[in-house]
């Protein structure tokens, strides 16, 4: 399959979920083998870095990319949208350290990409084919990521927060499925009892009921919020997982099975997996 980029540039404005800072972001077409690269326009010329696992830095409750003082926080929803819609090459200009949260899902990005359309490029995709099983476990979080050979690209996620409201949820996605309909609309979430601690750490300054589902255990969802799917939370974790796995830097063929995934576990697993290649 050939590589693809955007037909036209796309503009977004919003606030960062964790920083709360206003941000303007532009997605632009890019040449073959460019990949996805972030450019911090607020930091001057040359303040850019690629969306690759080698540049994953420290962050809480999101993925962060960092290199020589250039940092980009919470790129996972955008990266998931680009990956899910088959965009191989794109330049992302933003004037703040965090990608806008918008409605907490990948849907606004996907709708804009669908409206703009894609351009097929001259070069074939360089697909990473998984040849042997790989397992990464994190005992502290009781999380596990398994990567194994498969005939297509598949993500299989199970979450368990010991919650009466959420229960144990599972979501699966094959790239033959409809990402725009099945995964993109699924919103980020947190538990009501977590909010005070997250705020104490200086996080979720831009969070609201307009961009996140909030679980009020054991009552239900806060303010009458209604999930789009019975397993929306697992689907959102799958959305995140797809975004994080795009940090491999190229499409891959294999099956990723994730038990209780999170950004730290996802990105550590990806780094360790790359070391085996």
GUVEX-832626 format. One line per field, with one value per residue (C-alpha): residue in one letter; y, x, z. Coordinates in steps of 0.5 Angstrom, whole numbers, always signed. Layout:
code: c(a / ...)
v: c(Y / ...)
u: c(X / ...)
w: c(Z / ...)
//
This chain:
code: c(x / x / x / x / x / x / x / x / x / x / x / x / x / x / x / x / x / x / x / x / x / x / x / x / x / x / x / x / x / x / x / x / x / x / x / x / x / x / x / x / x / x / x / x / x / x / x / x / x / x / x / x / x / x / x / x / x / x / x / x / x / x / x / x / x / x / x / x / x / x / x / x / x / x / x / x / x / x / x / x / x / x / x / x / x / x / x / x / x / x / x / x / x / x / x / x / x / x / x / x / x / x / x / x / x / x / x / x / x / x / x / x / x / x / x / x / x / x / x / x / x / x / x / x / x / x / x / x / x / x / x / x / x / x / x / x / x / x / x / x / x / x / x / x / x / x / x / x / x / x / x / x / x / x / x / x / x / x / x / x / x / x / x / x / x / x / x / x / x / x / x / x / x / x / x / x / x / x / x / x / x / x / x / x / x / x / x / x / x / x / x / x / x / x / x / x / x / x / x / x / x / x / x / x / x / x / x / x / x / x / x / x / x / x / x / x / x / x / x / x / x / x / x / x / x / x / x / x / x / x / x / x / x / x / x / x / x / x / x / x / x / x / x / x / x / x / x / x / x / x / x / x / x / x / x / x / x / x / x / x / x / x / x / x / x / x / x / x / x / x / x / x / x / x / x / x / x)
v: c(+0 / +7 / +12 / +18 / +25 / +31 / +34 / +41 / +44 / +43 / +48 / +47 / +52 / +49 / +48 / +43 / +38 / +39 / +46 / +49 / +54 / +56 / +53 / +54 / +48 / +47 / +40 / +40 / +36 / +33 / +29 / +22 / +18 / +25 / +21 / +26 / +31 / +37 / +44 / +49 / +55 / +59 / +57 / +60 / +56 / +49 / +47 / +41 / +33 / +27 / +23 / +17 / +13 / +15 / +22 / +20 / +24 / +24 / +25 / +24 / +21 / +23 / +21 / +27 / +28 / +31 / +33 / +39 / +43 / +42 / +38 / +36 / +34 / +29 / +28 / +21 / +23 / +26 / +21 / +16 / +20 / +20 / +13 / +10 / +15 / +12 / +19 / +17 / +24 / +30 / +37 / +39 / +46 / +49 / +55 / +52 / +46 / +41 / +39 / +41 / +36 / +39 / +34 / +29 / +24 / +23 / +25 / +32 / +31 / +25 / +29 / +34 / +29 / +26 / +33 / +35 / +28 / +24 / +24 / +18 / +19 / +16 / +11 / +5 / +4 / +1 / -4 / -7 / -14 / -18 / -24 / -27 / -26 / -21 / -19 / -13 / -14 / -8 / -11 / -5 / -3 / -11 / -9 / -13 / -12 / -17 / -17 / -23 / -24 / -24 / -23 / -16 / -11 / -12 / -8 / -12 / -8 / -10 / -5 / -7 / -1 / -5 / -1 / -3 / +3 / +1 / -6 / -10 / -8 / -10 / -7 / -10 / -7 / -9 / -4 / -7 / -4 / +3 / +7 / +14 / +10 / +5 / +8 / +16 / +18 / +15 / +20 / +21 / +19 / +20 / +18 / +24 / +21 / +23 / +30 / +33 / +29 / +31 / +38 / +38 / +35 / +41 / +37 / +37 / +45 / +45 / +39 / +39 / +35 / +38 / +34 / +28 / +23 / +23 / +17 / +18 / +11 / +8 / +12 / +13 / +18 / +25 / +30 / +25 / +24 / +18 / +13 / +13 / +5 / +0 / -1 / +7 / +7 / +1 / +4 / +10 / +6 / +3 / +9 / +12 / +5 / +6 / +13 / +11 / +5 / +10 / +12 / +6 / +11 / +6 / +2 / -5 / -12 / -16 / -17 / -12 / -15 / -10 / -12 / -5 / -1 / +6 / +11 / +9 / +2 / +3 / +7 / +3 / -4 / +0 / +2 / -5 / -8 / -4 / -6 / -14 / -12)
u: c(+0 / +2 / +4 / -1 / -2 / -7 / -10 / -10 / -8 / -13 / -13 / -16 / -16 / -18 / -14 / -10 / -13 / -7 / -4 / -11 / -7 / -10 / -7 / -8 / -6 / -5 / -4 / -1 / +1 / +8 / +13 / +14 / +18 / +17 / +13 / +9 / +13 / +11 / +13 / +13 / +12 / +12 / +19 / +22 / +26 / +28 / +24 / +21 / +21 / +19 / +13 / +17 / +18 / +25 / +23 / +18 / +19 / +16 / +9 / +3 / -4 / -2 / +4 / +9 / +15 / +21 / +28 / +33 / +27 / +22 / +16 / +9 / +4 / -2 / -1 / -4 / -11 / -9 / -4 / -9 / -13 / -8 / -6 / -13 / -15 / -8 / -4 / +3 / +6 / +4 / +7 / +4 / +5 / +2 / +4 / +3 / +6 / +0 / -5 / -12 / -17 / -23 / -28 / -24 / -24 / -21 / -27 / -26 / -19 / -23 / -28 / -23 / -19 / -25 / -27 / -20 / -19 / -12 / -7 / -4 / +4 / +9 / +13 / +10 / +9 / +15 / +11 / +14 / +12 / +12 / +15 / +15 / +11 / +13 / +11 / +11 / +9 / +9 / +7 / +6 / +0 / -2 / -1 / +1 / +2 / +3 / +5 / +5 / +5 / -2 / -5 / -7 / -7 / -11 / -12 / -15 / -16 / -19 / -20 / -21 / -22 / -25 / -31 / -38 / -40 / -35 / -34 / -29 / -30 / -26 / -26 / -23 / -21 / -18 / -16 / -21 / -26 / -29 / -24 / -28 / -35 / -33 / -27 / -26 / -32 / -30 / -28 / -23 / -25 / -23 / -26 / -29 / -25 / -19 / -20 / -17 / -11 / -10 / -11 / -6 / -1 / -2 / -6 / -13 / -13 / -17 / -21 / -29 / -35 / -35 / -29 / -29 / -33 / -33 / -35 / -38 / -37 / -42 / -47 / -46 / -44 / -43 / -49 / -53 / -47 / -49 / -43 / -44 / -42 / -43 / -36 / -34 / -28 / -25 / -26 / -22 / -16 / -16 / -16 / -10 / -6 / -7 / -4 / +2 / +3 / +4 / +10 / +13 / +14 / +11 / +5 / +6 / +2 / +1 / -4 / -3 / -7 / -7 / -9 / -10 / -6 / -4 / +1 / +7 / +6 / +4 / +10 / +15 / +13 / +14 / +21 / +23 / +19 / +24 / +30 / +28 / +28)
w: c(+0 / -2 / +3 / +4 / +7 / +8 / +1 / +5 / +12 / +18 / +23 / +30 / +37 / +44 / +50 / +53 / +58 / +63 / +62 / +61 / +56 / +49 / +43 / +36 / +32 / +24 / +21 / +14 / +8 / +8 / +4 / +3 / +9 / +13 / +18 / +24 / +26 / +32 / +31 / +37 / +33 / +40 / +41 / +35 / +29 / +29 / +36 / +33 / +34 / +31 / +34 / +35 / +42 / +42 / +44 / +50 / +56 / +63 / +64 / +68 / +65 / +58 / +53 / +53 / +47 / +49 / +46 / +48 / +51 / +46 / +49 / +47 / +51 / +50 / +43 / +43 / +41 / +35 / +33 / +34 / +29 / +24 / +25 / +24 / +18 / +15 / +15 / +14 / +13 / +17 / +20 / +26 / +28 / +35 / +39 / +46 / +49 / +49 / +43 / +44 / +48 / +44 / +46 / +49 / +43 / +36 / +33 / +31 / +28 / +24 / +21 / +19 / +16 / +12 / +10 / +7 / +4 / +3 / -3 / -5 / -5 / -9 / -4 / -1 / +6 / +10 / +14 / +21 / +21 / +28 / +27 / +34 / +41 / +46 / +53 / +57 / +64 / +70 / +76 / +80 / +75 / +74 / +67 / +61 / +53 / +49 / +41 / +37 / +29 / +26 / +19 / +20 / +25 / +31 / +38 / +44 / +50 / +57 / +63 / +70 / +75 / +80 / +79 / +80 / +75 / +69 / +71 / +66 / +59 / +53 / +46 / +40 / +33 / +27 / +21 / +17 / +22 / +21 / +26 / +25 / +27 / +32 / +36 / +34 / +38 / +45 / +50 / +55 / +63 / +70 / +77 / +81 / +87 / +83 / +81 / +87 / +87 / +80 / +81 / +86 / +81 / +77 / +72 / +68 / +69 / +62 / +64 / +64 / +63 / +56 / +54 / +59 / +62 / +70 / +74 / +81 / +84 / +85 / +83 / +76 / +71 / +73 / +71 / +67 / +62 / +58 / +54 / +47 / +48 / +53 / +53 / +51 / +56 / +54 / +47 / +49 / +52 / +45 / +42 / +46 / +45 / +38 / +38 / +43 / +38 / +32 / +36 / +33 / +27 / +21 / +20 / +23 / +22 / +28 / +34 / +41 / +47 / +53 / +60 / +64 / +59 / +60 / +57 / +61 / +60 / +53 / +51 / +56 / +52 / +45 / +47 / +50 / +43 / +39 / +42 / +40 / +33)
//
